[in-house]
């Protein structure tokens, strides 16, 4: 049986206890920070402070990013680096073959 841990996360200044599998607490905290950040961005843009509305908008934006492959700035940088590495490996293969 999987052991369950409870983590208290802060979103928009409110604390929420959330259960997760033991050992995954850090991942949950990172996810909560991301959700908090997205909700704060939406709050700043819209001026809306209704928690439920902000949560729904953040969830829709995050789902859209996931489904369309849009990524955060960090992930975009990682993708650029991976592309550069791929290009370099291709060039090295051409040099070795040639």
C-alpha positions in Angstrom: 0.0 0.0 0.0 1.3 3.5 -0.9 2.0 5.7 2.1 0.3 9.1 1.9 1.8 12.4 3.0 -0.1 15.6 3.6 1.6 18.8 2.3 0.4 22.3 3.2 0.7 24.5 0.1 0.2 28.2 -0.2 -1.8 29.6 -3.1 -2.7 33.3 -3.3 -1.9 33.5 0.4 -4.2 30.8 1.5 -3.1 27.5 2.8 -4.4 24.2 1.5 -3.6 20.7 2.8 -3.1 18.3 -0.1 -2.5 14.6 0.0 0.2 13.0 -2.2 2.2 9.8 -2.3 5.1 9.9 0.3 8.3 10.9 -1.4 6.6 13.2 -3.9 6.1 16.2 -1.6 8.7 18.3 -3.4 7.0 17.8 -6.7 3.7 18.8 -5.2 5.3 21.9 -3.7 6.8 22.9 -7.1 3.4 22.3 -8.8 1.7 24.5 -6.2 4.2 27.3 -6.7 3.6 27.1 -10.5 -0.2 27.2 -10.0 0.2 30.1 -7.5 2.4 32.0 -10.0 -0.1 31.5 -12.9 -3.1 32.5 -10.7 -1.2 35.7 -9.6 -0.5 36.5 -13.3 -4.1 36.2 -14.2 -5.1 38.2 -11.1 -2.8 41.0 -12.2 -4.0 41.0 -15.8 -7.7 40.8 -15.0 -8.0 42.6 -11.7 -10.2 39.7 -10.6 -9.6 38.3 -7.1 -12.3 35.7 -7.0 -10.4 32.5 -6.0 -12.7 30.1 -7.9 -12.5 32.1 -11.1 -8.7 32.5 -10.9 -8.4 28.7 -10.3 -10.5 27.8 -13.3 -8.7 30.3 -15.6 -5.3 29.0 -14.4 -6.4 25.4 -14.9 -7.6 26.1 -18.4 -4.4 28.0 -19.3 -2.2 25.2 -17.9 -4.3 22.5 -19.7 -4.0 24.5 -22.9 -0.2 24.7 -22.6 0.0 21.0 -22.0 -2.4 20.0 -24.8 -0.9 22.3 -27.4 2.8 21.7 -26.4 3.3 25.4 -25.4 5.8 25.5 -22.7 7.2 27.8 -20.0 10.2 30.0 -20.7 12.5 27.5 -19.0 11.2 24.6 -21.0 11.6 26.7 -24.2 15.2 27.3 -23.3 15.8 23.6 -22.7 14.2 22.9 -26.1 16.5 25.4 -27.8 19.5 23.8 -26.1 18.4 20.3 -27.1 18.0 21.5 -30.7 21.5 22.9 -30.6 22.9 19.7 -29.2 21.0 17.7 -31.9 22.4 19.9 -34.6 25.9 19.6 -33.2 25.6 15.8 -33.1 24.4 15.7 -36.7 27.4 17.8 -37.8 29.8 15.5 -35.9 28.2 12.4 -37.6 28.7 14.0 -41.0 32.3 14.8 -40.2 33.0 11.3 -39.0 31.2 9.8 -42.1 32.9 12.1 -44.5 
